[in-house]
Amino acid sequence: MQAVNQILRKIPVWGVYLVGALPAPWLLYLAMTGGLGVEPIKALEHELGELALQLLIVGLAVTPLRRHVGLNLMKFRRAIGVLTFAYVSLHLVVWLVLDVQLPSQIWADIVKRPYITVGMAAFLMLLPLAVTSNNWSVRRLGPSWRKLHRLVYPAALLGALHYVMLAKGFQIEPLIYLAIIAGLLVLRFPSPGGFARWRQADSA
């Protein structure tokens, strides 16, 4: 694993941003050219949301991977978080602008449809994390920055629950996402007598 970590240290962070951003224009191209089926807007909305969940999982896995496997991805954690929020925002924009379209209908859907309510709650939790994902905020907020960024845990659960609730009928894929996210959060729980070590690893 030490050899892998040495290779990872040589990869620039901007490379993660570049690779992470590639799916967005590709999906837009597919939507415009009929590559996403007969309902391209719904498909685009779904694909962007699923990418956001996948990135959330990668972000949540960074600390457990370092702790239990020895794989160090800490260098890329902020980039993963920013990309996650970008895809959540694109998912939301597609729903607002291309799907619903009517401003009067947006609030009604948020209030009346529980899966949309849950999804919006997850977005609002991620918003302050995206705004403070910079060195100035880390210095300015001090220890409060780490506490604030723990909002990613309930946001991830709500995001997975949003996916489960919007699925029509019984579908195994949304449940898998929910189980993975729940499992990654459980891995963060301290073992008996290990609370101090957990706090130190979680804040790293």
N, CA, C and O of each residue as an XYZ file, in Angstrom:
816
protein
N       0.821     -1.210      0.000
C       0.000      0.000      0.000
C       0.860      1.269      0.000
O       0.435      2.320     -0.480
N       2.076      1.153      0.546
C       2.968      2.300      0.562
C       3.328      2.738     -0.856
O       3.443      3.933     -1.132
N       3.504      1.774     -1.746
C       3.821      2.104     -3.138
C       2.651      2.828     -3.804
O       2.852      3.771     -4.569
N       1.437      2.384     -3.509
C       0.237      3.035     -4.066
C       0.139      4.462     -3.560
O      -0.156      5.376     -4.329
N       0.384      4.660     -2.264
C       0.318      5.997     -1.689
C       1.370      6.924     -2.294
O       1.127      8.118     -2.468
N       2.521      6.377     -2.609
C       3.557      7.185     -3.250
C       3.114      7.657     -4.630
O       3.383      8.791     -5.025
N       2.433      6.778     -5.358
C       1.904      7.155     -6.678
C       0.823      8.219     -6.524
O       0.775      9.179     -7.293
N      -0.049      8.042     -5.523
C      -1.134      8.995     -5.294
C      -0.599     10.383     -4.964
O      -1.185     11.389     -5.365
N       0.512     10.440     -4.236
C       1.090     11.739     -3.877
C       1.561     12.510     -5.103
O       1.656     13.737     -5.062
N       1.856     11.810     -6.185
C       2.337     12.467     -7.401
C       1.197     12.979     -8.287
O       1.431     13.755     -9.213
N      -0.020     12.550     -8.008
C      -1.167     12.970     -8.809
C      -1.623     14.354     -8.352
O      -1.912     14.543     -7.170
N      -1.692     15.324     -9.262
C      -2.115     16.675     -8.857
C      -3.614     16.709     -8.555
O      -4.394     15.968     -9.152
N      -3.996     17.564     -7.639
C      -5.409     17.672     -7.259
C      -6.257     18.140     -8.437
O      -7.407     17.728     -8.590
N      -5.669     19.017     -9.276
C      -6.440     19.502    -10.420
C      -6.813     18.367    -11.363
O      -7.806     18.456    -12.086
N      -6.011     17.290    -11.356
C      -6.343     16.131    -12.182
C      -7.623     15.459    -11.713
O      -8.399     14.956    -12.525
N      -7.844     15.450    -10.405
C      -9.082     14.882     -9.857
C     -10.271     15.736    -10.272
O     -11.319     15.211    -10.647
N     -10.105     17.057    -10.203
C     -11.176     17.955    -10.653
C     -11.491     17.720    -12.130
O     -12.656     17.664    -12.525
N     -10.446     17.583    -12.936
C     -10.639     17.407    -14.375
C     -11.378     16.114    -14.680
O     -12.369     16.121    -15.410
N     -10.904     15.006    -14.126
C     -11.538     13.712    -14.373
C     -12.948     13.690    -13.800
O     -13.864     13.147    -14.417
N     -13.121     14.279    -12.624
C     -14.440     14.297    -12.005
C     -15.456     15.121    -12.759
O     -16.655     14.851    -12.691
N     -14.983     16.134    -13.486
C     -15.899     17.009    -14.221
C     -16.303     16.448    -15.585
O     -17.289     16.901    -16.166
N     -15.564     15.476    -16.098
C     -15.810     14.969    -17.452
C     -17.209     14.399    -17.674
O     -17.780     14.630    -18.739
N     -17.792     13.665    -16.719
C     -19.119     13.088    -16.980
C     -20.208     14.117    -17.260
O     -21.153     13.816    -17.989
N     -20.105     15.316    -16.704
C     -21.179     16.308    -16.859
C     -21.406     16.708    -18.315
O     -22.532     16.584    -18.798
N     -20.383     17.184    -19.041
C     -20.630     17.526    -20.449
C     -20.985     16.316    -21.305
O     -21.738     16.436    -22.272
N     -20.446     15.153    -20.953
C     -20.774     13.947    -21.704
C     -22.250     13.593    -21.547
O     -22.913     13.249    -22.526
N     -22.755     13.674    -20.349
C     -24.174     13.382    -20.105
C     -25.064     14.403    -20.792
O     -26.117     14.056    -21.326
N     -24.644     15.661    -20.780
C     -25.423     16.696    -21.469
C     -25.461     16.427    -22.970
O     -26.497     16.594    -23.614
N     -24.333     16.015    -23.515
C     -24.275     15.670    -24.943
C     -25.216     14.504    -25.255
O     -25.944     14.538    -26.248
N     -25.200     13.481    -24.414
C     -26.088     12.337    -24.620
C     -27.547     12.746    -24.544
O     -28.373     12.265    -25.320
N     -27.868     13.632    -23.614
C     -29.250     14.087    -23.465
C     -29.713     14.849    -24.704
O     -30.869     14.741    -25.114
N     -28.807     15.616    -25.292
C     -29.164     16.437    -26.455
C     -29.217     15.632    -27.744
O     -29.851     16.055    -28.711
N     -28.560     14.481    -27.772
C     -28.485     13.689    -29.003
C     -29.295     12.400    -28.945
O     -29.170     11.545    -29.821
N     -30.116     12.263    -27.925
C     -30.965     11.081    -27.816
C     -30.300      9.879    -27.197
O     -30.844      8.776    -27.250
N     -29.140     10.065    -26.613
C     -28.412      8.940    -26.033
C     -28.888      8.513    -24.660
O     -28.398      7.527    -24.109
N     -29.848      9.253    -24.098
C     -30.354      8.915    -22.770
C     -31.792      8.403    -22.803
O     -32.487      8.399    -21.787
N     -32.227      7.972    -23.986
C     -33.545      7.358    -24.074
C     -34.661      8.326    -24.400
O     -34.423      9.455    -24.828
N     -35.880      7.867    -24.190
C     -37.062      8.632    -24.607
C     -37.390      9.764    -23.637
O     -38.133     10.681    -23.990
N     -36.850      9.714    -22.427
C     -37.062     10.784    -21.441
C     -35.698     11.329    -21.007
O     -35.244     11.055    -19.896
N     -35.049     12.097    -21.879
C     -33.669     12.527    -21.605
C     -33.534     13.404    -20.369
O     -32.525     13.325    -19.668
N     -34.527     14.235    -20.090
C     -34.430     15.114    -18.922
C     -34.453     14.301    -17.640
O     -33.624     14.511    -16.754
N     -35.394     13.378    -17.536
C     -35.464     12.512    -16.352
C     -34.186     11.684    -16.208
O     -33.657     11.518    -15.109
N     -33.698     11.165    -17.349
C     -32.483     10.350    -17.312
C     -31.273     11.177    -16.887
O     -30.447     10.717    -16.099
N     -31.169     12.408    -17.413
C     -30.065     13.292    -17.051
C     -30.117     13.630    -15.560
O     -29.100     13.609    -14.865
N     -31.298     13.933    -15.098
C     -31.504     14.229    -13.678
C     -31.071     13.050    -12.810
O     -30.408     13.231    -11.789
N     -31.453     11.841    -13.227
C     -31.112     10.641    -12.481
C     -29.605     10.382    -12.482
O     -29.025     10.082    -11.439
N     -28.977     10.496    -13.644
C     -27.548     10.210    -13.756
C     -26.721     11.180    -12.928
O     -25.754     10.779    -12.279
N     -27.096     12.455    -12.946
C     -26.363     13.444    -12.158
C     -26.515     13.181    -10.661
O     -25.554     13.297     -9.901
N     -27.725     12.829    -10.249
C     -27.954     12.520     -8.844
C     -27.193     11.285     -8.398
O     -26.658     11.240     -7.290
N     -27.146     10.279     -9.268
C     -26.426      9.057     -8.914
C     -24.914      9.305     -8.830
O     -24.239      8.748     -7.965
N     -24.395     10.134     -9.721
C     -22.979     10.491     -9.650
C     -22.663     11.222     -8.343
O     -21.621     10.997     -7.727
N     -23.579     12.099     -7.936
C     -23.394     12.811     -6.671
C     -23.337     11.837     -5.503
O     -22.499     11.985     -4.613
N     -24.221     10.841     -5.497
C     -24.209      9.837     -4.433
C     -22.917      9.021     -4.450
O     -22.356      8.715     -3.398
N     -22.455      8.675     -5.632
C     -21.216      7.902     -5.738
C     -20.027      8.695     -5.189
O     -19.165      8.138     -4.509
N     -19.987      9.986     -5.486
C     -18.916     10.827     -4.970
C     -19.030     11.009     -3.463
O     -18.022     11.077     -2.760
N     -20.260     11.086     -2.973
C     -20.468     11.145     -1.522
C     -19.875      9.902     -0.848
O     -19.224      9.992      0.193
N     -20.113      8.762     -1.458
C     -19.589      7.506     -0.914
C     -18.062      7.514     -0.920
O     -17.432      7.110      0.058
N     -17.471      7.972     -2.018
C     -16.007      8.043     -2.094
C     -15.465      8.962     -0.997
O     -14.483      8.640     -0.329
N     -16.127     10.117     -0.824
C     -15.694     11.044      0.212
C     -15.792     10.451      1.609
O     -14.893     10.632      2.431
N     -16.883      9.745      1.877
C     -17.062      9.117      3.190
C     -16.072      7.974      3.406
O     -15.745      7.635      4.544
N     -15.605      7.391      2.325
C     -14.702      6.240      2.441
C     -13.253      6.637      2.677
O     -12.431      5.780      3.000
N     -12.919      7.916      2.523
C     -11.523      8.340      2.619
C     -10.914      7.983      3.976
O      -9.845      7.374      4.037
N     -11.589      8.358      5.059
C     -11.049      8.083      6.390
C     -11.016      6.589      6.712
O      -9.986      6.106      7.184
N     -12.105      5.828      6.477
C     -12.025      4.382      6.735
C     -10.957      3.677      5.912
O     -10.318      2.748      6.406
N     -10.750      4.095      4.670
C      -9.714      3.476      3.844
C      -8.326      3.722      4.426
O      -7.478      2.830      4.423
N      -8.103      4.925      4.920
C      -6.799      5.211      5.518
C      -6.624      4.439      6.827
O      -5.544      3.926      7.119
N      -7.706      4.366      7.610
C      -7.619      3.747      8.932
C      -7.496      2.232      8.857
O      -6.702      1.634      9.583
N      -8.286      1.606      7.975
C      -8.362      0.146      7.963
C      -7.525     -0.514      6.867
O      -7.131     -1.673      6.997
N      -7.253      0.227      5.786
C      -6.533     -0.360      4.649
C      -5.151      0.260      4.482
O      -4.238     -0.376      3.955
N      -5.003      1.501      4.932
C      -3.728      2.190      4.760
C      -3.651      3.001      3.483
O      -2.597      3.548      3.158
N      -4.772      3.087      2.741
C      -4.802      3.870      1.503
C      -5.085      5.330      1.849
O      -6.105      5.640      2.464
N      -4.187      6.217      1.457
C      -4.290      7.624      1.845
C      -4.791      8.477      0.677
O      -4.052      8.769     -0.264
N      -6.060      8.867      0.764
C      -6.672      9.741     -0.241
C      -7.000     11.114      0.332
O      -7.756     11.878     -0.267
N      -6.426     11.426      1.498
C      -6.752     12.674      2.178
C      -6.460     13.900      1.304
O      -7.160     14.909      1.391
N      -5.451     13.809      0.485
C      -5.071     14.916     -0.389
C      -6.216     15.323     -1.314
O      -6.315     16.483     -1.715
N      -7.071     14.372     -1.646
C      -8.124     14.623     -2.629
C      -9.501     14.810     -2.002
O     -10.484     14.983     -2.722
N      -9.591     14.778     -0.676
C     -10.905     14.780     -0.047
C     -11.688     16.060     -0.334
O     -12.894     16.016     -0.579
N     -10.996     17.200     -0.301
C     -11.707     18.459     -0.578
C     -12.201     18.500     -2.018
O     -13.322     18.939     -2.273
N     -11.382     18.050     -2.957
C     -11.794     18.025     -4.359
C     -13.004     17.121     -4.545
O     -13.923     17.456     -5.292
N     -13.006     15.990     -3.876
C     -14.142     15.069     -3.958
C     -15.397     15.730     -3.414
O     -16.481     15.580     -3.977
N     -15.245     16.465     -2.316
C     -16.396     17.160     -1.736
C     -16.948     18.240     -2.649
O     -18.162     18.374     -2.801
N     -16.053     19.012     -3.258
C     -16.490     20.073     -4.171
C     -17.195     19.478     -5.389
O     -18.228     19.987     -5.823
N     -16.638     18.407     -5.933
C     -17.268     17.745     -7.077
C     -18.636     17.174     -6.698
O     -19.578     17.222     -7.489
N     -18.735     16.636     -5.489
C     -20.018     16.122     -5.020
C     -21.069     17.210     -5.039
O     -22.169     17.014     -5.556
N     -20.730     18.366     -4.470
C     -21.694     19.465     -4.432
C     -22.024     19.955     -5.836
O     -23.164     20.332     -6.110
N     -21.043     19.954     -6.722
C     -21.289     20.387     -8.096
C     -22.324     19.492     -8.767
O     -23.213     19.987     -9.460
N     -22.217     18.178     -8.568
C     -23.175     17.271     -9.198
C     -24.546     17.332     -8.515
O     -25.576     17.185     -9.172
N     -24.553     17.549     -7.204
C     -25.839     17.756     -6.523
C     -26.519     19.010     -7.074
O     -27.727     19.015     -7.313
N     -25.733     20.074     -7.274
C     -26.285     21.326     -7.802
C     -26.803     21.151     -9.227
O     -27.870     21.661     -9.567
N     -26.048     20.432    -10.061
C     -26.511     20.177    -11.426
C     -27.785     19.345    -11.430
O     -28.698     19.596    -12.217
N     -27.840     18.357    -10.551
C     -29.055     17.541    -10.385
C     -30.242     18.436    -10.050
O     -31.326     18.275    -10.609
N     -30.031     19.381     -9.136
C     -31.093     20.293     -8.731
C     -31.480     21.245     -9.858
O     -32.664     21.504    -10.074
N     -30.487     21.767    -10.576
C     -30.755     22.710    -11.666
C     -31.558     22.044    -12.778
O     -32.485     22.646    -13.320
N     -31.208     20.811    -13.120
C     -31.968     20.093    -14.150
C     -33.420     19.927    -13.724
O     -34.334     20.095    -14.531
N     -33.630     19.592    -12.438
C     -35.002     19.455    -11.933
C     -35.752     20.784    -11.974
O     -36.916     20.838    -12.372
N     -35.072     21.861    -11.555
C     -35.734     23.167    -11.489
C     -36.020     23.748    -12.875
O     -37.128     24.204    -13.157
N     -35.000     23.724    -13.731
C     -35.075     24.452    -14.998
C     -35.677     23.618    -16.125
O     -36.476     24.124    -16.913
N     -35.301     22.354    -16.205
C     -35.726     21.536    -17.334
C     -36.928     20.648    -17.027
O     -37.722     20.340    -17.916
N     -37.058     20.243    -15.777
C     -38.134     19.320    -15.416
C     -39.383     20.077    -14.969
O     -40.408     20.029    -15.650
N     -39.312     20.768    -13.843
C     -40.491     21.458    -13.302
C     -40.830     22.688    -14.123
O     -41.967     22.840    -14.570
N     -39.862     23.563    -14.328
C     -39.971     24.766    -15.146
C     -40.857     25.854    -14.528
O     -40.484     27.026    -14.561
N     -41.997     25.505    -13.976
C     -42.909     26.497    -13.422
C     -42.480     26.874    -12.007
O     -42.482     26.017    -11.124
N     -42.112     28.139    -11.767
C     -41.682     28.551    -10.418
C     -42.738     28.279     -9.347
O     -42.403     27.932     -8.215
N     -43.996     28.435     -9.704
C     -45.057     28.224     -8.723
C     -45.169     26.762     -8.308
O     -45.663     26.455     -7.223
N     -44.715     25.872     -9.165
C     -44.819     24.445     -8.885
C     -43.658     23.942     -8.022
O     -43.770     22.912     -7.356
N     -42.547     24.676     -8.040
C     -41.356     24.219     -7.326
C     -41.618     24.102     -5.833
O     -41.363     23.054     -5.239
N     -42.130     25.175     -5.218
C     -42.380     25.146     -3.785
C     -43.437     24.116     -3.429
O     -43.337     23.438     -2.407
N     -44.455     24.000     -4.280
C     -45.518     23.016     -4.025
C     -44.947     21.603     -4.002
O     -45.329     20.792     -3.158
N     -44.038     21.306     -4.921
C     -43.429     19.979     -4.966
C     -42.549     19.730     -3.738
O     -42.545     18.633     -3.180
N     -41.808     20.756     -3.325
C     -40.942     20.607     -2.157
C     -41.757     20.291     -0.911
O     -41.349     19.472     -0.088
N     -42.898     20.934     -0.775
C     -43.729     20.765      0.418
C     -44.536     19.469      0.373
O     -44.668     18.784      1.387
N     -45.075     19.133     -0.801
C     -46.036     18.037     -0.900
C     -45.398     16.681     -1.173
O     -45.995     15.650     -0.864
N     -44.208     16.661     -1.742
C     -43.588     15.389     -2.100
C     -42.432     15.083     -1.144
O     -41.387     15.730     -1.209
N     -42.616     14.103     -0.261
C     -41.607     13.843      0.777
C     -40.209     13.586      0.237
O     -39.232     14.029      0.842
N     -40.086     12.877     -0.892
C     -38.746     12.581     -1.395
C     -38.033     13.844     -1.860
O     -36.806     13.924     -1.790
N     -38.799     14.841     -2.339
C     -38.199     16.117     -2.717
C     -37.833     16.916     -1.467
O     -36.790     17.569     -1.429
N     -38.683     16.866     -0.455
C     -38.386     17.527      0.816
C     -37.075     17.009      1.403
O     -36.228     17.785      1.846
N     -36.923     15.688      1.397
C     -35.701     15.066      1.924
C     -34.491     15.468      1.086
O     -33.431     15.778      1.630
N     -34.649     15.461     -0.233
C     -33.544     15.844     -1.108
C     -33.121     17.287     -0.909
O     -31.927     17.588     -0.904
N     -34.089     18.187     -0.744
C     -33.761     19.595     -0.513
C     -33.072     19.783      0.832
O     -32.170     20.611      0.958
N     -33.491     19.021      1.833
C     -32.846     19.104      3.143
C     -31.374     18.692      3.035
O     -30.504     19.315      3.643
N     -31.104     17.634      2.256
C     -29.722     17.201      2.050
C     -28.914     18.291      1.345
O     -27.769     18.554      1.712
N     -29.512     18.924      0.332
C     -28.820     19.993     -0.396
C     -28.481     21.159      0.524
O     -27.372     21.691      0.476
N     -29.437     21.556      1.361
C     -29.214     22.680      2.267
C     -28.120     22.376      3.287
O     -27.406     23.280      3.722
N     -27.988     21.100      3.669
C     -26.906     20.721      4.575
C     -25.542     20.799      3.883
O     -24.540     21.154      4.504
N     -25.519     20.464      2.598
C     -24.255     20.491      1.863
C     -23.827     21.906      1.479
O     -22.644     22.162      1.257
N     -24.782     22.816      1.402
C     -24.488     24.180      0.944
C     -23.430     24.884      1.795
O     -22.461     25.401      1.238
N     -23.578     24.924      3.137
C     -22.525     25.588      3.927
C     -21.171     24.880      3.852
O     -20.129     25.508      4.040
N     -21.188     23.588      3.580
C     -19.929     22.857      3.445
C     -19.191     23.290      2.181
O     -17.971     23.450      2.182
N     -19.950     23.475      1.108
C     -19.336     23.923     -0.146
C     -18.797     25.344     -0.006
O     -17.706     25.650     -0.489
N     -19.562     26.209      0.654
C     -19.151     27.604      0.825
C     -17.870     27.714      1.651
O     -17.046     28.598      1.415
N     -17.710     26.815      2.615
C     -16.545     26.886      3.513
C     -15.427     25.921      3.131
O     -14.523     25.679      3.931
N     -15.475     25.369      1.926
C     -14.414     24.445      1.488
C     -13.245     25.212      0.895
O     -12.912     25.053     -0.279
N     -12.632     26.037      1.711
C     -11.470     26.818      1.295
C     -10.598     27.081      2.517
O     -11.063     26.994      3.653
N      -9.340     27.401      2.273
C      -8.383     27.581      3.364
C      -8.755     28.745      4.270
O      -8.534     28.690      5.480
N      -9.322     29.803      3.687
C      -9.700     30.966      4.498
C     -10.738     30.580      5.535
O     -10.648     30.993      6.692
N     -11.736     29.779      5.122
C     -12.777     29.351      6.056
C     -12.221     28.438      7.141
O     -12.644     28.506      8.295
N     -11.267     27.579      6.766
C     -10.651     26.698      7.757
C      -9.975     27.526      8.841
O     -10.119     27.243     10.030
N      -9.235     28.553      8.422
C      -8.550     29.412      9.399
C      -9.546     30.241     10.198
O      -9.392     30.408     11.408
N     -10.546     30.751      9.535
C     -11.504     31.644     10.178
C     -12.368     30.915     11.206
O     -12.610     31.435     12.296
N     -12.828     29.730     10.869
C     -13.746     28.998     11.738
C     -13.033     28.190     12.815
O     -13.621     27.889     13.854
N     -11.775     27.837     12.577
C     -11.035     27.064     13.568
C     -11.660     25.706     13.817
O     -12.062     25.030     12.870
N     -11.751     25.287     15.092
C     -12.334     23.971     15.409
C     -13.792     23.829     14.958
O     -14.270     22.720     14.720
N     -14.489     24.956     14.842
C     -15.901     24.899     14.409
C     -16.037     24.394     12.980
O     -17.083     23.874     12.590
N     -14.953     24.554     12.192
C     -15.011     24.103     10.802
C     -15.223     22.595     10.738
O     -16.019     22.111      9.934
N     -14.513     21.856     11.582
C     -14.645     20.396     11.581
C     -16.045     19.980     12.022
O     -16.635     19.057     11.459
N     -16.571     20.669     13.035
C     -17.925     20.354     13.497
C     -18.946     20.637     12.404
O     -19.863     19.845     12.184
N     -18.789     21.766     11.720
C     -19.707     22.117     10.643
C     -19.700     21.063      9.545
O     -20.754     20.704      9.021
N     -18.519     20.567      9.196
C     -18.399     19.643      8.070
C     -18.858     18.222      8.407
O     -18.890     17.355      7.535
N     -19.207     17.991      9.651
C     -19.839     16.717      9.983
C     -21.285     16.663      9.506
O     -21.926     15.615      9.589
N     -21.800     17.778      9.010
C     -23.131     17.773      8.395
C     -23.180     16.855      7.177
O     -24.259     16.464      6.732
N     -22.014     16.513      6.641
C     -21.991     15.618      5.491
C     -22.587     14.260      5.841
O     -23.109     13.577      4.960
N     -22.521     13.853      7.109
C     -23.030     12.537      7.492
C     -24.550     12.461      7.366
O     -25.049     11.578      6.667
N     -25.318     13.361      8.020
C     -26.771     13.310      7.805
C     -27.168     13.651      6.373
O     -28.167     13.140      5.865
N     -26.381     14.523      5.714
C     -26.696     14.857      4.318
C     -26.578     13.625      3.427
O     -27.405     13.419      2.539
N     -25.556     12.809      3.660
C     -25.380     11.592      2.866
C     -26.529     10.618      3.092
O     -27.045     10.025      2.145
N     -26.923     10.458      4.341
C     -28.055      9.569      4.634
C     -29.333     10.070      3.986
O     -30.097      9.283      3.426
N     -29.571     11.368      4.057
C     -30.776     11.931      3.435
C     -30.721     11.804      1.916
O     -31.743     11.563      1.272
N     -29.528     11.965      1.345
C     -29.397     11.798     -0.102
C     -29.729     10.382     -0.536
O     -30.418     10.184     -1.536
N     -29.244      9.398      0.208
C     -29.554      8.007     -0.113
C     -31.035      7.716      0.106
O     -31.653      6.998     -0.681
N     -31.600      8.270      1.170
C     -33.034      8.086      1.443
C     -33.878      8.720      0.346
O     -34.910      8.171     -0.042
N     -33.448      9.866     -0.150
C     -34.107     10.535     -1.280
C     -34.180      9.597     -2.489
O     -35.210      9.510     -3.158
N     -33.091      8.908     -2.756
C     -33.039      7.974     -3.881
C     -33.982      6.791     -3.664
O     -34.672      6.355     -4.586
N     -34.001      6.279     -2.434
C     -34.882      5.150     -2.120
C     -36.350      5.552     -2.269
O     -37.157      4.785     -2.793
N     -36.688      6.747     -1.812
C     -38.088      7.189     -1.809
C     -38.612      7.490     -3.208
O     -39.795      7.286     -3.479
N     -37.752      7.970     -4.095
C     -38.234      8.308     -5.441
C     -38.291      7.104     -6.371
O     -38.902      7.166     -7.438
N     -37.652      6.004     -5.965
C     -37.682      4.798     -6.802
C     -39.096      4.240     -6.876
O     -39.804      4.179     -5.872
N     -39.493      3.839     -8.063
C     -40.825      3.274     -8.263
C     -40.786      1.769     -8.021
O     -40.035      1.038     -8.667
N     -41.613      1.324     -7.076
C     -41.620     -0.091     -6.742
C     -40.362     -0.479     -5.988
O     -39.601      0.381     -5.542
N     -40.149     -1.769     -5.851
C     -38.970     -2.265     -5.130
C     -37.781     -2.312     -6.072
O     -37.801     -3.027     -7.074
N     -36.750     -1.554     -5.750
C     -35.523     -1.546     -6.536
C     -34.351     -1.740     -5.592
O     -34.259     -1.077     -4.558
N     -33.475     -2.632     -5.941
C     -32.370     -2.993     -5.062
C     -31.258     -1.948     -5.080
O     -30.585     -1.754     -4.067
N     -31.050     -1.267     -6.218
C     -29.922     -0.341     -6.332
C     -29.967      0.791     -5.304
O     -28.953      1.043     -4.653
N     -31.109      1.491     -5.128
C     -31.135      2.546     -4.103
C     -30.851      2.009     -2.705
O     -30.215      2.688     -1.899
N     -31.316      0.801     -2.412
C     -31.069      0.205     -1.096
C     -29.595     -0.111     -0.897
O     -29.079     -0.034      0.218
N     -28.918     -0.470     -1.992
C     -27.475     -0.731     -1.906
C     -26.729      0.550     -1.543
O     -25.840      0.545     -0.692
N     -27.105      1.651     -2.202
C     -26.475      2.939     -1.882
C     -26.700      3.289     -0.411
O     -25.774      3.702      0.286
N     -27.931      3.120      0.050
C     -28.250      3.429      1.444
C     -27.441      2.549      2.398
O     -26.932      3.030      3.410
N     -27.327      1.264      2.074
C     -26.586      0.338      2.936
C     -25.101      0.688      2.969
O     -24.478      0.628      4.029
N     -24.523      1.054      1.819
C     -23.103      1.410      1.777
C     -22.835      2.653      2.612
O     -21.880      2.696      3.388
N     -23.683      3.663      2.449
C     -23.497      4.905      3.208
C     -23.659      4.648      4.700
O     -22.868      5.136      5.507
N     -24.685      3.881      5.068
C     -24.880      3.553      6.479
C     -23.687      2.775      7.023
O     -23.252      3.014      8.150
N     -23.157      1.850      6.233
C     -22.006      1.066      6.663
C     -20.770      1.928      6.860
O     -20.026      1.738      7.823
N     -20.543      2.880      5.950
C     -19.385      3.766      6.084
C     -19.507      4.652      7.319
O     -18.507      4.960      7.968
N     -20.726      5.058      7.642
C     -20.920      5.870      8.842
C     -20.713      5.032     10.101
O     -20.175      5.521     11.094
N     -21.138      3.776     10.058
C     -20.935      2.893     11.206
C     -19.443      2.690     11.462
O     -19.015      2.602     12.613
N     -18.653      2.616     10.391
C     -17.209      2.439     10.545
C     -16.558      3.606     11.283
O     -15.458      3.482     11.822
N     -17.253      4.734     11.299
C     -16.711      5.906     11.979
C     -17.011      5.897     13.469
O     -16.437      6.688     14.218
N     -17.909      5.008     13.914
C     -18.226      4.956     15.331
C     -17.006      4.495     16.111
O     -16.293      3.595     15.667
N     -16.758      5.095     17.264
C     -15.603      4.690     18.054
C     -15.803      3.338     18.705
O     -16.907      2.997     19.129
N     -14.741      2.579     18.782
C     -14.791      1.337     19.535
C     -14.720      1.664     21.017
O     -14.315      2.772     21.369
N     -15.101      0.738     21.905
C     -15.025      1.002     23.343
C     -13.617      1.428     23.751
O     -12.637      0.726     23.498
N     -13.545      2.571     24.374
C     -12.263      3.087     24.816
C     -11.472      3.793     23.737
O     -10.367      4.274     23.985
N     -12.046      3.858     22.512
C     -11.283      4.462     21.416
C     -11.867      5.768     20.925
O     -11.606      6.173     19.792
N     -12.667      6.447     21.768
C     -13.347      7.656     21.323
C     -12.358      8.757     20.945
O     -12.549      9.463     19.955
N     -11.307      8.895     21.739
C     -10.321      9.950     21.455
C      -9.645      9.701     20.109
O      -9.428     10.634     19.336
N      -9.316      8.444     19.833
C      -8.682      8.118     18.546
C      -9.646      8.383     17.399
O      -9.243      8.856     16.336
N     -10.935      8.072     17.620
C     -11.951      8.308     16.577
C     -12.064      9.799     16.269
O     -12.114     10.198     15.105
N     -12.103     10.625     17.328
C     -12.212     12.061     17.124
C     -11.026     12.584     16.336
O     -11.181     13.433     15.459
N      -9.827     12.072     16.653
C      -8.618     12.537     15.964
C      -8.643     12.121     14.501
O      -8.301     12.923     13.632
N      -9.042     10.878     14.208
C      -9.075     10.399     12.826
C     -10.154     11.097     12.045
O      -9.963     11.415     10.871
N     -11.307     11.347     12.683
C     -12.446     11.955     11.991
C     -12.157     13.397     11.608
O     -12.647     13.894     10.593
N     -11.366     14.054     12.420
C     -11.088     15.471     12.150
C      -9.902     15.676     11.243
O      -9.607     16.806     10.855
N      -9.218     14.606     10.896
C      -8.017     14.730     10.056
C      -8.378     15.055      8.626
O      -7.492     15.195      7.782
